[in-house]
């Protein structure tokens, strides 16, 4: 049965303003991209819209217990451990930290500015004053948070081609997303792990080297001298390692993934943060919490007025009588009688005191 080519339509212009070099949001008050350092005045581009799908750029890292540096993650890592991108040592990894990391990322993508209420404003509730991420997209590029042992940076944006940096065309198919570059025609396929939905049910797709299902991987061979021989998976030619995630064969132009253990490590080389992309559908739980109505706090004056108008709280087991509208004649009479009795008692005591002084 012949396969059907993906339809690349359905995305309309007019989305978030991003850097045309890396796809990360371009703040309206920014001048230089925080990721690729391009001048935003010449590289701003409008990312295509895709219904209620929100793309978020993520940079996640864990602190290596061996070298003490932050080790960037290449995607949604779901193994029990990862190799440190700085020193190569194996580190245990708590997958449960993705719950907080992905929830934070969804909130940033949903609530980021420059609009004060973010992407999905309510027609009935204004949350602009309480929005914690309204500065993202206006003066900030990334919002930062710590989810357990994971350090997270999140920003709105749109995936770009790793070869020519053009904004990618996207086609969703179940748990997979196919990408195509409109400039160089390069295609790729990524699959969202089903396990990731346990940590974020609103996840729709991921574009990360860790989740690419059609990626070519550099062949790593050990020589008798203990060195690594790196060859192109397509033509077998030798490739020169770099500190990037991928290398391009100089002969057949194949782009292949370079495992962490094969990347060169020197004393002065620090692995840079890796940007990967996750897509969420709909509004975030953080927005829902901000839109929940809260009872206004009573001021001291209002509380005192309530005490004077209703009286003290009764003893346990005693209920106050319900307040009835209109004038309570019996209560008025009792209050007047007690007031007259108090005046008479006071006058009597005063008279006795005066007579005692005279005699």
DRENMI-189050 format. One record per residue: residue in three letters; chain; y, z negated, x negated of N, C-alpha, C in turn. Coordinates in steps of 0.1 Angstrom, whole numbers. Example, Ala and Ser with C-alpha at 12.3 -4.5 7.8 and 13.67 -1.06 7.14 Angstrom:
r:c:n_v:n_w:n_u:ca_v:ca_w:ca_u:c_v:c_w:c_u
ALA:A:-57:-78:-132:-45:-78:-123:-33:-78:-132;
SER:A:-22:-71:-128:-11:-71:-137:0:-79:-129;
END
This chain:
r:c:n_v:n_w:n_u:ca_v:ca_w:ca_u:c_v:c_w:c_u
UNK:A:-12:0:-9:0:0:0:12:0:-9;
UNK:A:21:9:-6:33:10:-15:43:-1:-12;
UNK:A:49:-6:-23:58:-17:-21:72:-12:-17;
UNK:A:79:-20:-10:92:-17:-4:102:-22:-14;
UNK:A:111:-13:-18:122:-17:-27:131:-27:-20;
UNK:A:136:-37:-27:145:-47:-21:158:-41:-16;
UNK:A:163:-46:-5:176:-41:-1:187:-50:-7;
UNK:A:196:-44:-14:206:-51:-22:219:-53:-15;
UNK:A:219:-50:-2:231:-52:6:231:-65:12;
UNK:A:241:-68:21:241:-80:28:251:-91:22;
UNK:A:257:-87:10:266:-97:4:280:-91:4;
UNK:A:289:-98:10:303:-93:11:312:-100:1;
UNK:A:322:-93:-3:331:-99:-13:340:-110:-7;
UNK:A:347:-117:-15:356:-127:-10:351:-141:-12;
UNK:A:341:-143:-21:336:-156:-23:345:-164:-34;
UNK:A:338:-173:-40:345:-182:-50:350:-174:-62;
UNK:A:361:-177:-67:366:-171:-79:359:-176:-92;
UNK:A:353:-167:-99:344:-170:-111:349:-163:-123;
UNK:A:344:-168:-134:347:-161:-147:338:-149:-148;
UNK:A:344:-137:-151:336:-125:-152:327:-124:-164;
UNK:A:328:-134:-173:319:-134:-185:307:-143:-184;
UNK:A:307:-153:-175:296:-162:-175:292:-166:-160;
UNK:A:301:-163:-150:298:-165:-136:302:-179:-131;
UNK:A:306:-188:-140:309:-202:-136:323:-201:-130;
UNK:A:326:-211:-121:339:-211:-113:351:-210:-123;
UNK:A:361:-203:-119:373:-202:-127:384:-210:-119;
UNK:A:387:-222:-124:397:-230:-118:410:-223:-116;
UNK:A:416:-225:-104:429:-218:-101:440:-222:-110;
UNK:A:439:-234:-116:450:-239:-125:445:-238:-139;
UNK:A:433:-232:-142:428:-231:-155:433:-219:-162;
UNK:A:432:-219:-176:436:-207:-184:425:-201:-192;
UNK:A:415:-210:-196:404:-206:-204:391:-210:-198;
UNK:A:381:-202:-198:368:-206:-193:362:-217:-201;
UNK:A:357:-227:-195:351:-239:-202:337:-235:-208;
UNK:A:331:-224:-204:318:-221:-209:319:-210:-220;
UNK:A:324:-198:-216:324:-187:-226:338:-186:-233;
UNK:A:348:-194:-230:361:-194:-236:369:-181:-234;
UNK:A:366:-173:-224:374:-161:-221:387:-165:-214;
UNK:A:397:-158:-216:410:-160:-208:407:-157:-194;
UNK:A:410:-167:-185:407:-165:-171:417:-155:-164;
UNK:A:429:-153:-170:438:-144:-164:433:-130:-163;
UNK:A:424:-126:-173:418:-112:-173:404:-112:-169;
UNK:A:397:-123:-167:383:-123:-164:379:-128:-150;
UNK:A:389:-132:-143:386:-137:-129:380:-126:-120;
UNK:A:370:-130:-113:363:-121:-103:359:-128:-91;
UNK:A:359:-121:-80:354:-127:-67:339:-126:-66;
UNK:A:332:-137:-65:317:-136:-64:314:-132:-50;
UNK:A:303:-124:-48:299:-120:-35:294:-131:-26;
UNK:A:297:-131:-14:292:-141:-4:278:-137:0;
UNK:A:270:-147:4:257:-145:8:254:-155:20;
UNK:A:261:-153:31:258:-162:42:262:-176:39;
UNK:A:252:-185:43:254:-199:40:247:-204:27;
UNK:A:245:-194:18:239:-198:5:250:-201:-5;
UNK:A:248:-212:-12:258:-216:-22:251:-217:-36;
UNK:A:256:-209:-45:251:-209:-59:258:-220:-67;
UNK:A:251:-227:-75:256:-238:-84:251:-236:-98;
UNK:A:260:-236:-107:257:-236:-121:253:-250:-126;
UNK:A:242:-251:-132:238:-265:-137:236:-265:-152;
UNK:A:240:-276:-158:237:-279:-172:231:-293:-172;
UNK:A:218:-294:-175:211:-306:-175:206:-310:-189;
UNK:A:206:-322:-192:201:-326:-205:196:-340:-205;
UNK:A:186:-343:-214:181:-357:-215:184:-361:-230;
UNK:A:185:-374:-232:187:-380:-245:174:-381:-252;
UNK:A:173:-375:-264:161:-375:-272:159:-389:-278;
UNK:A:148:-395:-276:146:-409:-282:143:-408:-297;
UNK:A:141:-396:-303:139:-395:-317:152:-392:-325;
UNK:A:159:-382:-320:171:-379:-328:184:-384:-322;
UNK:A:183:-388:-309:195:-394:-302:204:-384:-296;
UNK:A:202:-371:-298:211:-361:-293:206:-357:-278;
UNK:A:216:-351:-271:213:-346:-258:205:-333:-260;
UNK:A:193:-332:-253:185:-320:-254:186:-313:-241;
UNK:A:192:-301:-241:194:-293:-228:180:-289:-222;
UNK:A:180:-288:-209:168:-283:-202:171:-268:-198;
UNK:A:160:-260:-198:162:-246:-195:160:-242:-181;
UNK:A:158:-252:-172:156:-249:-158:151:-262:-152;
UNK:A:144:-260:-140:139:-272:-133:125:-275:-139;
UNK:A:126:-284:-150:114:-288:-157:106:-298:-148;
UNK:A:93:-295:-146:85:-303:-138:72:-308:-145;
UNK:A:72:-307:-158:61:-312:-166:63:-327:-168;
UNK:A:53:-333:-174:55:-347:-177:63:-350:-190;
UNK:A:65:-339:-197:73:-341:-209:79:-327:-214;
UNK:A:89:-328:-223:95:-316:-228:97:-317:-243;
UNK:A:98:-306:-250:102:-306:-264:117:-307:-265;
UNK:A:121:-316:-274:135:-317:-277:141:-304:-283;
UNK:A:151:-299:-277:157:-286:-282:164:-289:-296;
UNK:A:167:-301:-299:174:-304:-312:164:-306:-323;
UNK:A:154:-315:-321:145:-319:-333:131:-314:-330;
UNK:A:127:-310:-318:114:-305:-316:104:-315:-312;
UNK:A:108:-328:-311:98:-339:-308:95:-338:-293;
UNK:A:83:-343:-289:79:-343:-275:85:-355:-268;
UNK:A:91:-353:-257:97:-364:-249:91:-365:-235;
UNK:A:88:-377:-231:84:-379:-218:95:-376:-208;
UNK:A:92:-371:-196:103:-367:-187:99:-372:-173;
UNK:A:108:-379:-167:106:-384:-153:111:-374:-143;
UNK:A:102:-367:-136:105:-356:-127:113:-362:-115;
UNK:A:112:-375:-112:119:-380:-100:134:-379:-102;
UNK:A:139:-378:-114:153:-377:-117:159:-364:-110;
UNK:A:151:-354:-107:156:-342:-101:161:-345:-87;
UNK:A:157:-356:-81:162:-359:-67:177:-361:-68;
UNK:A:181:-370:-76:195:-373:-78:203:-361:-83;
UNK:A:197:-354:-93:204:-343:-100:207:-332:-90;
UNK:A:197:-328:-82:199:-317:-73:207:-321:-61;
UNK:A:206:-333:-56:215:-338:-45:230:-337:-50;
UNK:A:232:-341:-62:246:-341:-68:251:-326:-69;
UNK:A:242:-317:-73:246:-303:-75:249:-297:-61;
UNK:A:241:-300:-51:244:-295:-38:258:-300:-33;
UNK:A:261:-313:-35:273:-318:-31:285:-311:-38;
UNK:A:284:-308:-51:294:-302:-58:296:-288:-53;
UNK:A:285:-280:-51:287:-267:-46:293:-266:-32;
UNK:A:290:-276:-24:295:-276:-10:309:-281:-9;
UNK:A:313:-291:-17:326:-298:-15:336:-294:-26;
UNK:A:333:-285:-35:342:-281:-46:354:-274:-40;
UNK:A:366:-275:-46:378:-268:-42:378:-254:-46;
UNK:A:389:-247:-45:403:-253:-44:406:-257:-30;
UNK:A:399:-253:-20:401:-258:-6:398:-273:-6;
UNK:A:406:-281:0:404:-296:0:392:-301:6;
UNK:A:386:-293:16:374:-297:23:362:-289:18;
UNK:A:363:-280:8:352:-273:3:347:-261:11;
UNK:A:335:-258:11:329:-246:16:327:-246:31;
UNK:A:322:-257:37:318:-258:51:326:-268:58;
UNK:A:339:-266:60:348:-276:67:344:-278:81;
UNK:A:346:-290:86:344:-293:100:356:-290:108;
UNK:A:354:-285:121:366:-283:129:371:-296:135;
UNK:A:364:-307:134:368:-319:141:371:-330:131;
UNK:A:366:-330:119:368:-341:110:374:-337:97;
UNK:A:385:-343:93:391:-340:80:386:-349:70;
UNK:A:381:-344:59:376:-352:48:383:-349:35;
UNK:A:394:-341:35:401:-337:23:405:-349:14;
UNK:A:409:-360:21:414:-371:13:403:-379:6;
UNK:A:391:-378:12:379:-386:6:370:-377:-2;
UNK:A:373:-364:-3:364:-355:-10:364:-358:-25;
UNK:A:353:-362:-31:352:-365:-45:352:-353:-54;
UNK:A:350:-341:-49:349:-329:-57:359:-319:-55;
UNK:A:370:-322:-48:380:-313:-45:387:-307:-57;
UNK:A:387:-314:-68:394:-309:-80:386:-298:-88;
UNK:A:373:-298:-85:364:-287:-91:368:-274:-85;
UNK:A:371:-264:-93:376:-252:-89:391:-251:-88;
UNK:A:398:-262:-89:413:-262:-90:417:-266:-104;
UNK:A:414:-277:-109:417:-281:-122:405:-284:-131;
UNK:A:393:-286:-125:381:-289:-133:371:-277:-131;
UNK:A:363:-275:-141:352:-266:-140:339:-273:-136;
UNK:A:335:-283:-143:323:-290:-140:326:-304:-135;
UNK:A:317:-309:-125:316:-323:-122:304:-329:-129;
UNK:A:305:-341:-133:295:-347:-142:289:-360:-135;
UNK:A:276:-362:-137:270:-374:-132:257:-377:-140;
UNK:A:252:-389:-139:240:-393:-146:230:-396:-135;
UNK:A:218:-388:-135:207:-391:-125:196:-396:-133;
UNK:A:195:-410:-133:184:-416:-141:187:-414:-156;
UNK:A:177:-408:-163:179:-405:-177:185:-391:-180;
UNK:A:188:-384:-169:193:-370:-170:208:-370:-169;
UNK:A:215:-363:-178:229:-360:-176:231:-347:-170;
UNK:A:239:-346:-159:241:-334:-151:255:-330:-151;
UNK:A:257:-317:-152:270:-310:-150:268:-299:-140;
UNK:A:277:-299:-130:275:-289:-119:288:-282:-116;
UNK:A:287:-269:-113:299:-262:-109:295:-250:-100;
UNK:A:304:-246:-90:301:-234:-82:301:-222:-91;
UNK:A:295:-211:-86:296:-199:-93:286:-188:-88;
UNK:A:282:-179:-96:273:-168:-92:266:-164:-105;
UNK:A:252:-161:-104:245:-157:-116:250:-144:-122;
UNK:A:249:-143:-135:253:-131:-142:242:-125:-150;
UNK:A:243:-113:-154:233:-106:-162:234:-112:-176;
UNK:A:222:-116:-182:222:-122:-195:225:-112:-206;
UNK:A:224:-99:-203:227:-88:-213:241:-84:-213;
UNK:A:247:-81:-201:261:-75:-200:270:-84:-192;
UNK:A:266:-95:-187:275:-105:-180:281:-100:-167;
UNK:A:275:-90:-161:280:-85:-148:274:-94:-137;
UNK:A:281:-96:-126:276:-104:-115:264:-97:-109;
UNK:A:253:-105:-108:241:-99:-103:240:-97:-88;
UNK:A:233:-86:-84:229:-84:-71:216:-92:-68;
UNK:A:215:-98:-56:204:-107:-54:196:-104:-41;
UNK:A:183:-105:-41:175:-103:-29:165:-114:-28;
UNK:A:166:-121:-17:157:-133:-14:144:-128:-7;
UNK:A:133:-134:-12:120:-131:-5:111:-143:-6;
UNK:A:112:-151:4:104:-164:4:110:-173:-7;
UNK:A:101:-178:-16:104:-187:-26:109:-180:-39;
UNK:A:110:-166:-38:114:-158:-49:128:-152:-47;
UNK:A:134:-149:-58:147:-141:-58:146:-130:-68;
UNK:A:149:-118:-64:149:-107:-74:164:-104:-77;
UNK:A:167:-102:-90:180:-99:-94:181:-85:-100;
UNK:A:192:-79:-99:195:-66:-105:209:-65:-109;
UNK:A:211:-60:-121:225:-58:-127:230:-45:-123;
UNK:A:242:-45:-116:247:-32:-112:253:-24:-123;
UNK:A:254:-30:-135:260:-23:-147:249:-17:-156;
UNK:A:239:-25:-159:229:-19:-169:215:-17:-162;
UNK:A:214:-20:-149:202:-18:-140:191:-27:-144;
UNK:A:193:-37:-152:182:-46:-156:178:-55:-144;
UNK:A:165:-57:-142:160:-65:-131:152:-77:-136;
UNK:A:150:-87:-127:142:-98:-131:138:-105:-118;
UNK:A:128:-113:-119:123:-121:-107:121:-135:-111;
UNK:A:125:-144:-102:124:-158:-104:117:-165:-92;
UNK:A:109:-175:-94:103:-182:-83:106:-197:-83;
UNK:A:110:-202:-72:112:-216:-70:99:-224:-69;
UNK:A:97:-234:-77:84:-241:-76:84:-249:-63;
UNK:A:73:-249:-56:72:-256:-43:74:-271:-45;
UNK:A:71:-276:-57:72:-291:-59:87:-294:-59;
UNK:A:96:-285:-63:110:-288:-63:116:-291:-50;
UNK:A:110:-286:-39:114:-289:-26:112:-304:-22;
UNK:A:103:-311:-29:102:-325:-26:114:-333:-31;
UNK:A:122:-327:-40:133:-334:-45:146:-329:-39;
UNK:A:146:-317:-33:158:-312:-26:153:-302:-16;
UNK:A:153:-306:-3:148:-297:7:157:-285:10;
UNK:A:169:-286:6:179:-275:9:178:-264:-2;
UNK:A:170:-266:-12:169:-256:-23:164:-243:-17;
UNK:A:170:-232:-21:166:-219:-16:161:-210:-27;
UNK:A:167:-211:-40:162:-202:-51:167:-208:-64;
UNK:A:162:-203:-75:165:-207:-88:166:-195:-97;
UNK:A:176:-194:-105:176:-184:-116:177:-191:-129;
UNK:A:166:-192:-136:165:-200:-148:154:-194:-156;
UNK:A:155:-194:-170:145:-188:-178:132:-195:-176;
UNK:A:132:-208:-173:120:-216:-171:112:-211:-159;
UNK:A:119:-206:-149:113:-201:-136:112:-186:-135;
UNK:A:115:-179:-146:113:-164:-145:98:-161:-146;
UNK:A:94:-153:-136:79:-150:-136:76:-137:-142;
UNK:A:86:-129:-146:83:-116:-152:88:-115:-166;
UNK:A:90:-127:-172:97:-127:-185:87:-123:-196;
UNK:A:92:-117:-207:84:-115:-219:87:-126:-229;
UNK:A:76:-130:-235:78:-142:-245:75:-137:-259;
UNK:A:83:-141:-268:81:-137:-282:68:-143:-287;
UNK:A:60:-135:-294:47:-139:-299:50:-148:-311;
UNK:A:44:-159:-311:46:-169:-322:32:-170:-329;
UNK:A:32:-167:-342:20:-168:-350:23:-176:-363;
UNK:A:13:-184:-366:14:-192:-379:8:-184:-390;
UNK:A:15:-183:-401:9:-177:-413:2:-187:-422;
UNK:A:-5:-182:-432:-12:-191:-442:-3:-200:-449;
UNK:A:10:-195:-451:20:-203:-458:26:-214:-449;
UNK:A:22:-215:-437:27:-224:-428:40:-220:-421;
UNK:A:44:-208:-422:56:-203:-416:52:-196:-403;
UNK:A:63:-194:-395:61:-188:-382:64:-173:-383;
UNK:A:56:-165:-377:59:-151:-376:62:-147:-362;
UNK:A:73:-142:-359:78:-139:-346:78:-124:-344;
UNK:A:71:-119:-333:70:-105:-331:74:-102:-316;
UNK:A:78:-90:-314:82:-85:-301:70:-83:-292;
UNK:A:70:-88:-280:58:-87:-271:56:-73:-267;
UNK:A:66:-64:-268:65:-50:-263:60:-41:-274;
UNK:A:66:-41:-286:62:-31:-296:56:-37:-309;
UNK:A:56:-51:-310:50:-57:-321:59:-58:-333;
UNK:A:71:-54:-333:80:-55:-344:85:-69:-346;
UNK:A:88:-72:-358:93:-85:-361:107:-88:-355;
UNK:A:109:-100:-350:122:-103:-345:128:-115:-353;
UNK:A:141:-116:-353:148:-126:-360:152:-137:-350;
UNK:A:147:-149:-353:151:-160:-343:165:-164:-344;
UNK:A:170:-168:-332:184:-174:-331:183:-187:-324;
UNK:A:194:-193:-322:194:-206:-314:196:-203:-299;
UNK:A:196:-191:-295:197:-187:-281:183:-188:-274;
UNK:A:183:-187:-261:171:-188:-253:163:-175:-255;
UNK:A:169:-164:-257:163:-151:-258:167:-144:-270;
UNK:A:159:-134:-274:162:-125:-285:160:-111:-281;
UNK:A:167:-101:-287:165:-87:-283:159:-80:-295;
UNK:A:148:-72:-292:142:-65:-303:151:-54:-307;
UNK:A:152:-52:-320:161:-42:-326:156:-28:-324;
UNK:A:143:-27:-321:137:-14:-321:135:-9:-306;
UNK:A:129:-17:-297:127:-12:-284:136:-18:-274;
UNK:A:145:-27:-278:156:-33:-270:150:-43:-259;
UNK:A:138:-47:-261:132:-56:-252:138:-70:-254;
UNK:A:142:-77:-243:147:-90:-244:136:-100:-241;
UNK:A:133:-109:-250:121:-118:-248:126:-132:-250;
UNK:A:119:-141:-243:121:-156:-243:116:-161:-257;
UNK:A:124:-170:-263:121:-176:-275:118:-191:-273;
UNK:A:106:-195:-275:102:-210:-272:110:-219:-281;
UNK:A:112:-231:-276:120:-241:-284:114:-243:-298;
UNK:A:101:-244:-299:96:-247:-312:98:-236:-322;
UNK:A:101:-224:-318:103:-213:-327:118:-210:-330;
UNK:A:127:-218:-325:141:-217:-328:145:-224:-341;
UNK:A:153:-218:-349:156:-224:-362:164:-237:-360;
UNK:A:161:-246:-369:167:-260:-368:173:-263:-382;
UNK:A:185:-266:-382:192:-270:-395:199:-283:-392;
UNK:A:203:-290:-402:210:-303:-400:223:-302:-393;
UNK:A:230:-290:-394:243:-289:-387:242:-281:-374;
UNK:A:230:-277:-370:229:-270:-357:227:-279:-345;
UNK:A:235:-278:-335:233:-285:-323:231:-276:-312;
UNK:A:220:-277:-305:217:-268:-293:227:-270:-283;
UNK:A:233:-259:-279:244:-259:-269:238:-261:-255;
UNK:A:246:-266:-245:241:-267:-231:237:-254:-226;
UNK:A:226:-254:-217:221:-241:-211:225:-241:-197;
UNK:A:231:-230:-193:235:-228:-179:224:-221:-171;
UNK:A:219:-228:-161:210:-221:-152:215:-223:-137;
UNK:A:209:-216:-128:214:-215:-115:205:-219:-104;
UNK:A:210:-226:-94:202:-230:-82:210:-227:-70;
UNK:A:203:-223:-59:210:-219:-47:205:-229:-36;
UNK:A:215:-234:-28:213:-243:-17:217:-236:-4;
UNK:A:210:-240:7:214:-234:20:220:-245:29;
UNK:A:232:-241:34:238:-251:43:247:-261:36;
UNK:A:252:-270:44:260:-281:39:252:-292:33;
UNK:A:258:-301:25:251:-311:18:251:-324:26;
UNK:A:242:-333:22:241:-347:28:253:-355:24;
UNK:A:260:-352:13:272:-359:10:283:-356:19;
UNK:A:284:-343:24:294:-340:34:291:-347:47;
UNK:A:278:-348:51:275:-354:63:279:-369:63;
UNK:A:277:-375:51:281:-389:50:296:-391:51;
UNK:A:304:-382:45:318:-383:46:324:-380:60;
UNK:A:316:-372:67:321:-369:81:317:-380:91;
UNK:A:309:-390:87:305:-400:97:317:-409:100;
UNK:A:320:-411:113:332:-420:117:329:-434:112;
UNK:A:340:-440:108:340:-454:103:350:-462:111;
UNK:A:347:-475:115:356:-483:122:367:-487:113;
UNK:A:380:-486:118:391:-490:109:391:-505:107;
UNK:A:395:-509:95:396:-523:92:407:-530:99;
UNK:A:405:-542:104:416:-549:111:425:-556:101;
UNK:A:438:-555:104:448:-561:95:448:-576:99;
UNK:A:455:-584:90:456:-599:93:463:-602:106;
UNK:A:474:-593:108:482:-596:120:474:-593:133;
UNK:A:466:-582:133:458:-579:144:447:-590:147;
UNK:A:441:-595:136:431:-606:137:437:-618:143;
UNK:A:450:-622:138:456:-634:143:460:-632:158;
UNK:A:464:-620:162:468:-618:176:455:-619:184;
UNK:A:444:-615:180:432:-616:187:428:-630:189;
UNK:A:430:-639:179:427:-653:179:435:-660:190;
UNK:A:448:-656:190:457:-663:199:455:-659:214;
UNK:A:451:-646:216:449:-641:229:435:-645:235;
UNK:A:425:-648:226:412:-650:232:407:-664:228;
UNK:A:413:-671:219:409:-684:215:398:-684:204;
UNK:A:394:-696:201:384:-698:190:370:-694:195;
UNK:A:362:-691:185:348:-687:188:341:-700:193;
UNK:A:333:-698:204:326:-710:210:315:-715:201;
UNK:A:310:-727:204:299:-733:197:286:-725:200;
UNK:A:276:-726:191:264:-719:194:258:-723:207;
UNK:A:254:-713:215:248:-715:228:258:-715:239;
UNK:A:271:-714:236:281:-714:246:288:-700:246;
UNK:A:289:-694:258:295:-681:259:309:-682:265;
UNK:A:318:-674:261:331:-673:267:330:-666:280;
UNK:A:338:-671:290:339:-664:303:345:-651:302;
UNK:A:341:-641:309:347:-628:308:362:-628:313;
UNK:A:370:-620:306:384:-619:309:386:-611:322;
UNK:A:394:-617:332:396:-610:344:411:-606:345;
UNK:A:413:-594:350:427:-589:351:435:-597:361;
UNK:A:448:-597:359:457:-604:368:460:-619:364;
UNK:A:468:-626:372:472:-639:369:462:-649:374;
UNK:A:457:-658:364:448:-669:367:455:-681:372;
UNK:A:457:-684:385:465:-695:390:459:-708:386;
UNK:A:446:-710:386:440:-723:383:443:-726:368;
UNK:A:441:-716:360:444:-718:345:458:-721:343;
UNK:A:467:-715:350:482:-717:349:485:-731:353;
UNK:A:479:-736:364:481:-749:369:476:-760:359;
UNK:A:464:-758:354:459:-767:345:467:-768:332;
UNK:A:472:-757:327:480:-757:315:493:-764:317;
UNK:A:499:-762:330:512:-768:333:510:-783:334;
UNK:A:499:-788:340:497:-802:342:495:-809:328;
UNK:A:487:-802:320:485:-808:306:498:-809:298;
UNK:A:507:-799:300:519:-799:293:528:-810:298;
UNK:A:529:-812:311:537:-823:317:531:-837:313;
UNK:A:518:-838:312:512:-851:308:516:-853:293;
UNK:A:515:-843:285:519:-845:271:534:-849:270;
UNK:A:543:-843:278:557:-847:277:559:-861:282;
UNK:A:552:-865:292:553:-879:297:548:-889:287;
UNK:A:537:-886:281:531:-895:271:541:-896:259;
UNK:A:546:-885:255:556:-885:244:568:-893:247;
UNK:A:573:-892:260:585:-899:263:582:-914:264;
UNK:A:570:-918:269:567:-932:269:566:-938:255;
UNK:A:560:-931:246:559:-936:232:572:-937:226;
UNK:A:581:-928:229:594:-928:223:602:-940:229;
UNK:A:601:-943:242:608:-955:248:603:-968:242;
UNK:A:590:-969:240:584:-981:235:589:-983:221;
UNK:A:590:-973:213:595:-974:199:610:-979:199;
UNK:A:618:-973:208:632:-977:208:634:-992:212;
UNK:A:626:-996:222:628:-1010:226:623:-1020:216;
UNK:A:613:-1016:208:608:-1024:197:618:-1026:186;
UNK:A:626:-1016:184:637:-1018:173:648:-1026:178;
UNK:A:651:-1026:192:662:-1034:197:658:-1049:197;
UNK:A:646:-1053:199:642:-1067:199:636:-1071:187;
END
